[in-house]
């Protein structure tokens, strides 16, 4: 038997904490504010601690309540999604994909409509996270697309999505004059993306250039660094795959020179459980993703 409070109490708490109001929670759950207050009080008695600070006409979750709310919100979202799946057409399938954030935003997301048109009976449920998941433990996820490396586990197949060129990219507005590329690289503001496979130190060392000792803006996601470069902040050392749309639109250009070393790395990895390789939704997505990744790599 599971050791947890009554679900009704948790539902009342989640609504009250999310809305920071017993009255609004009551409206959402079609109860009275008094009923919500009594259910929250019963939950507080269960935990042996207060979950809210009662202010004038409002409530404020305690730090413990905030942590509980974060977890409950994810659980309730999953329950809601599971209930929605029951109403799908008989041949419909839900494919749960967990993906590195920048890959999801910059590359995969814009291409998903293409997959949906080809496979209208497969519904994608996409989540993101910087750390790769262990598919032997997280059974609710069908496909993992990780950045940097994948977790090697027995029973899990991992396929690299091809080598990606990692090059200096900047707004064309910063390239108006005839300055040589090497001198330009020393003059522009360098933008760091903290998880990049190639650092500016690597790039300057490989090209025999002295790296400027000036402050560098830093972003924890490639997507943010690429956007900053497109906005004219400076030059970012990033994957042309992730910057595909910005390059195609002319928002970013590569700073090129025949003398520059051009880096390429296997950066993103597709993982799925081997015993599910022939499941229709997994096989369809794998084939589509590998085909699209190969076409992009050839470009």
N, C-alpha and C positions, 0 to 999 in steps of 0.2 A: 504494500500500500504506500502511495506517495505521501510524504509528510509536507503538507503545505496548507495554507489557509483556504477557506472557502472561496471558490472562484468568484462568487458574487461580490465578496469584500474586495478582492483584487481589482475587479472591474470598476467598482466605485472609486477606489483609490486612484487608479490609472487616469480616469476621467478628471477627477478633482485636481490631481497633481499637474496633468497636462494643461488644463484650463485655468489652474490657480483660482478656482471658485467652486464652492459647493452648489451655488445656484445654477451656474452654467452646466456643471456635471449633471445636476438634477434634470435640466431641460434635455440634455443629450440622452439620458437613460430613462426618461419619462418617469421620474420619481420626484419626490418632494425634497427640498434642501435638507429638511430634518432627517429624512431617511438616509440621505448620503452622509450626513454628519454622524448618525448612529452607526452606519456601516464602517466608516473610517475609524471611529472610536473603538469599535470591536476589533478592528485590525491592529490598532495601536496596542490594545490589551494583549493580543496574541503575541506581538513582538516585544512587549514590555518597554516600549519607548514611544515618544511622540514622533509623529511623521510630519506634522505641520506646525508652523508658528502662526497662531491666530492673530491677525492684525485687524485694524478697523476696516470692515467691509471687504477684506481680502484675506487670503491664506498664502503662506509661503512655505514650500517644501523644505524640510531639513536636508542636510547633505546626504544622510542615509536614504531619505525618500527620493532624492534626485537619482541616486544610483539604482534604486529599485525601479523607478520609472523608466530609466534607460533600458533596462533589461526587459521589463514588462512590455514596453512599446514594441521591441523587436519580436517578442513572443506573440503578442496580439496581431502584429502585422502578418506573421507566418500563419497563424490560425485563420485570419481573414482570407489570405491567399489560398489556403487549403480548402476552405469552404467554397470559394469562388470556382475552384477547379472542378468541384462536384457538378456544377451546372454547365460545364463545357459539353460540346457535342460528343457523341460516343467515340468518334475516331480522333478526337483532339488529344494533343499531348503537350505537356509543359516541360520545357528544358530549362533547368536552373544552371546559370553560368555565373561563376565568380571570376572577377577580372581585375588586373592591375588598373588603378584609377586613370592614369593618363592614356593608356591604351584604349580604355573604354570610351573616354571622352573624345579623343583625337582621331581614333582610327576605327574601332569596332562599331561604336554607336552610329556614326554616319552611314555605315554600310548595312546595318541590320534591316532596314526596309527592303533591301534587295533579297535578303534571306527570307523575310516574311512573304514576299511576293512568290518566291519559288516554293515555299513550304507553308502555306496558309493554315494548315492544321497543327503546326507546331508553334506554341506560344513561348516566347523567351521571357524568363524572369532573371534580370541582371542585377547583380550586386557587385560592389567593388571593395578592395582592401589592398593595402601595401604588402602584407605578408602572405605568402602562398599557403593554401590550406592543405591539410592532410586528408586526402580523399578516402583513406581507409577508415577514418573516424567521422568525417563530416559526410554522412551518407545522403543527406538531402541535396547536396550539390552534385550535378552531373558532369560539368565541365569546369576545369580550372585553367585560366590563362594568367601565368605569372610573369613577373619582371625580374631579370637578373639571374634567377635560378629557380628550379622546381624542387619540391621535396621528393626524393627518391624513396619509393616504398614498394615492397613486394605486391604484385597485383595491380600496379598503376603503370600505365603506358605514358611516356612523356616524349613529345616530338618538338624540336626547335622550329620556330616559325621563320627560319631563314636569317641570313646576315643583314644587318641594317647599317647603312652608312651614317657615321656620327661626325658631323662637320660643323664649322662655324657658320651661323646663320644670323642675318641682321636685316633690318628694314632697308629697302633700296634707297630710301631718303638719306641714309648715312653714307652712300657711295657716290656722291655727286661729283667729286673731283678726280684727278688723275693720280692720287697718291698710290705708291706701290703697295701691294697687298700686305707684305711683311710689316711695313711701317704702319699701315692702317690698323693691323692687329694690335700693335703696341699703343695706338692712340685711342681706340674705342674702349668704352666701359665693358668689362667682361662680366657676364651674368652666370652665376653658378646654379646648377640644379643638383641638389645634394645626392641623388641616387644614380647619377649618370655613370655609365660603365667606363667612360673616359673623362679624366679631369683636365682642367686647363694646364696643370703642371705637366701631365702626360703629353699634351698637345705641343706646348712650347718646347719641351725637352726633345721630342721627336723631330721637331723642325729646326732645332739648333738656334732658337730665339730666346731672348731673355724675357721672362714674364714680368709685366709691370707690377710694381709693388703698391698699387693703388687699391682702395677699398672696393669690394665687389658685392653687388646685391645678390642675395641668395634666396632660392625658392626650394621647397621640399617636394615639388612635383614638376615633372617635365612640362606638363600642360601649362603651368603658371609661367615657367621660364620662357617658353615659346611665345606665349601671349605678350609677355613683357618685351621681348625682342621685336615682335611685330608692331608694337606700339612705339618703337623707337628708343627704348631705354638703353640698348647696347647690343652686344653680340652674344649669342648663346651657343654652346657646344652641345648639339642634340641630334637625335635620330631624324633622318629625313622621312622615315615612315610616320613618326608622330607629327611631324610638321607638314605632312603631305598636302593638306588643304591650303595652308598658308603659302606654301611654295607655288601651288597651282594657281592661286589667286594673285600671285605677285606681291603678297604682303611680306614675304621673306625671300632672300636670295642667299646663296652660298658665297662666301668670300673665298675665291679660288685663286690658285697659282700652281703652275706646273711643278714648282719646287716643293709645294706642301705635301706632307704625308697625309693620306686619306685613310682614316680609320674605318673599320667595319667589324661588327661583333654580332654574335647570336645573343639576342637580348630578351626575346619573349618566347614562352614555352607553353604548349598545349598539353594538358594532362587529363586523363579519364581512366576509369577502372577497366581493366582488360576484359573482365567477364561481362561488360556492358558494351563492348565494341561493336556488336552487331545489333544492338537496340536501335530501332529506326531513327529516333530523334538524335541520338549521339552520333550515329554513322553519318547522317545527313549534315549535321553541323560540322563535324570533323572534315568531311570532304569539301564542303563549301569554304570553310576557313582556310584550309591548306591551299586550295586553288587560288583564293583571293590573295593570300600572303605571297604565293609564288609569283603571281602576276605583278604584284607591287615590287617584289625584289628584282624582277627582270627590268621594270621601268627605271 
